[in-house]
Amino acid sequence: MPKWTIDKPGQLTFDPVDRLSVRIVAGHLAVLASDGPPSLEVSEIGSVPLTVDHEGGRLTVTYGDLTWEGVLGWLRPGGERRCVVTLTVPKTCRVEAGVISAGAVVAGFESHTRVRSVSGGIVLDGVSGDVHAETVSGSVESRALSGDLAFTSVSGELTVAGGAPRRLRGSTVSGSITADLALGPTGHVTLNTVSGPIWVRLPSTTDSDVTFRSMSGNLESAFPGLTYNGHPGSRTLSGRLGGGMASLSATTVSGGVTLLSKETE
């Protein structure tokens, strides 16, 4: 099994890779889809080396004591474990990326992508397929989403820009959710917070069923025709936009929900 210890800046190339697992602590991580040979470039690294394994099409880049399942609970100081890493692999590669406080960009993949972060911000750019993102306080920004995204966090924010998801599930306790979407006939969006606000913007010609619920938060819509019902401890805003077909639901305890409209080009 080819194995490397990386203790200084450098670059490696690999035989075919169909699964990538990368875990770092601090610094910055970029995982990019490419038609070229799989590669790893380390431009900065602290005093603790990275371990790289490549076997049977699986590429693993990590610190020896940082496991995938342990990423969210790993709270050791990260100063000696700072690195700046860029990985390129095929767009069909399954990607698992975990960071503690590092920022991360994952771009161009279309199979299965799973990211975890404690406090580092994550950008998902042009990622489709099956996507899972989990953070403690780190934010997740998705650009040009066209697959399925499931997001969970304690206080992290979710921003979806220019998304056309098949399914979008977002859940955070106190973080906000902002989604600028175009929903196709089979689009299904479910958003939940406890105290965080939710903003959704849809084209004015959207065909979707809408259901918003909150115990005490404000519910507002720029679309006519939705029905508001308010009772002590329960507020709902619901109805059908256009001919329906897609579905959008948002539920909060005390956070507000706002539905905005945009003109189609």
N, C-alpha and C positions, 0 to 999 in steps of 0.2 A: 504494500500500500504506500504510494508516494506521500511523504509527509515533510513539511518544512516548518522551521522556527524562524519567524520574522522579527528581527531586533533592530532593523535599520531600514530607511526608505529604499524601495526597490519595486520591481515588477516581475510577475510570473505569468506565464500562459499555460493553458491546460488542454488535455484531450477533452472530448465532448462532455458536457455537463447538462444533466436534465433535472437536477435538484440542488438547490443552494440553501445552506443554513449558515447565517452569519450573526454573530453576537459581539457587540462592543460596548464599552462603558461611556467614555467621554470623547468629544471631538466631533467628527462628521463622517457620515456614511452615505455613499451614493451607490445604488444598485440599478444598473441601466441595461435595457434590452439592446442587443446588438447582433448583427449578422456575421460579425467577425469571430475569431477564435476566443473562447472564454479567457478572461484575464483578471488579474488582481494587481492594482497599483496602490502602494502604501507611500504616501508623500510625507507623512509625519508619524512618529511613534514615540511613546514615552519609554520609561525604563523597563516596563514589563512586556515581554515579547508576545506576539500573536502566534497561535498554532494553526497550521493549514493542513487539511487532509483532503485527499482526492481518491475515491475508490468507487468503482462500479457506477460512474456517472454522477455520484454525489460529491459536492464540494462543500467543505465545512471550514469556516474561518471564525476563530473565537479565542478567548482566553481559557486556559485549561480548567479553571474552577468556576466558570460561568456557564451554567446549563440553560437550555431554552426555557424549560419550565420555571427556572429560578429567576428569570430576568426581572419580573415585577417585584420580587422581594429582595433584590440584591442592593444593599444600601452602604457598601463599603466606599471609602473615599476613592475618587476616580482620577486624581491628579497624575499618578504614575501610569495610568492606563488610558491615557489620551492618545488617540490616533486619528488620522485622516485617511480614509480608505475608499477606493473606487473599484467596483466589481462590474464586469460586463459578461453577460451570459445570454443565451437565446431567449427570445420572447415567449417561447413555450415552456420555459423552465419553471418548475415549482419553486417559490421563493419563501423562505422564512427569515425574517430580519428582526433582531431584538436589540434595543439600545436602552441605556440607563438614562443618562443626561445628554447624550449626543443628539444632534439633529440628523435627520435621515431623509433622503430623497429616493423613492422607488418609482421607476418610470418605464412604461411601454410593455408591460407583461399582460398576457391574456389567458393564463391557466389558473393556478391557485396561488394566491399571495396572502401571507399572514405576517402582520407586523405587531410588535409589542414595544411599549416604551413606559418608563417611569415618569420622567419629566421632560424628556426631549421631544421637540416638535417633529412631526412626520408629514411629508408631502407625498401624495400619490398622484402621479402625473400620467394621464392616458392609460390607466390600468383598467383592464376589463377582466372577465372571468369571475371567479369566486374570491372575494377579498374580505379578510377579517382584520380589524384593527382594534387593539386593546391598549389602554393607557391608564395611568393613575391620575396624573395632572397634565400630561403632555397633550398638546393640540394635534389634530389631524386635519389636513387640508387636502381635499380631493379635487383634481382638475380633470375635466373631460371624462368623467366616469361613465362607462357604458355596460357594466356588468352588475354583479350583486355585491353590495357592501354591507357588512355588519360591523357596527362600531359600539364599543362599550367603554365607559370611563367613570371615574369618580368625580373629578372636577375639570377634566379636560374639555376643550371645545372642539366641535366638528363643524367644518366649513366645506360645503360641496359647491363648486363653481362650474357652471356649464355642464351639469350632469344629465344624463339620459339613462337612468338605472332601470334594470328589470326589477330588482328588489333593493330597497334601502331600509335598513333597520338601524336606528340610532338610539342609544340609551346612555344618559349621563345623569349624575345626581344634581350637581350644582353648575355644571358647565352649560354654555349656550350651544344651540344648534342653528346653523344658518345654511339654507339649501336653496340654490338657484337651479331649477330643474325644468326639463321638458319630459313629460310623461307620455309614453306610448300606450296603446290599448291594454297591454298586459303589465304596465308599470304598477308597482305596489310599494308604498312608502309608509313606514310606521316609525314614529318618533316619540320618545318618552324622556321626560326629565322630572325631577322633584321640584327644584326651585329655579332651575335655569330657564331663560327665555328661549322661544323657538320662533324663527322667522323662515317662511317659505315663500319663494317667488315663482310663479308659474306664468306661461304665456296666456294671453287673454282668451285664446281659442281652445284652451285645455278641455278635454272630456274626461271627467273624473268624479267619483263619489268622494265627498269630504266629510270627515267627522273629527271635531276638536272637542276635547273635554278638559276641564280643570276644576279643582275644588274652590280656589279663590283667585286664580289669575284671570287677567283680561283676555278676551277672545275677540279678535278683530279680523275683518276681511274686506279687501278692495273689490271682491266679486259680488254682484247683486244676486239675490235669490237664495242665499243661505239663511237658515232659520235659527234664531237664537232662543234658548230656553235657560232661564236662570232661577235656581232655587237655593236655599241655604245649604252650603256645602257641595253644590253641584251646578256646574255651568256647561252648556253644550252649544256648539255651533255646527250645523250640519246641513247637507243638501247635495245636490247634483249640479256639476258644471257641465254644460253642453249635453252630450249624450251619455255621459258616464263612461263606464268600462274600466278605466284605471281607478286606483283607490289611494287616498291620502288620509292618514289618521295621525293625530298628535294628542298626547295626554300629558298633563302636568298636575302637580299638587298646588303649588303657588306661583309657578312661572306663567308668564303671558304667552299667548300664541297669536302670531300675526301672519295673515296670508296677503301677499302683495301680487299685483298683476303687472306684466310687461307686454308691450306690443311685439308681435312677431315680425320678423324681417321679411 
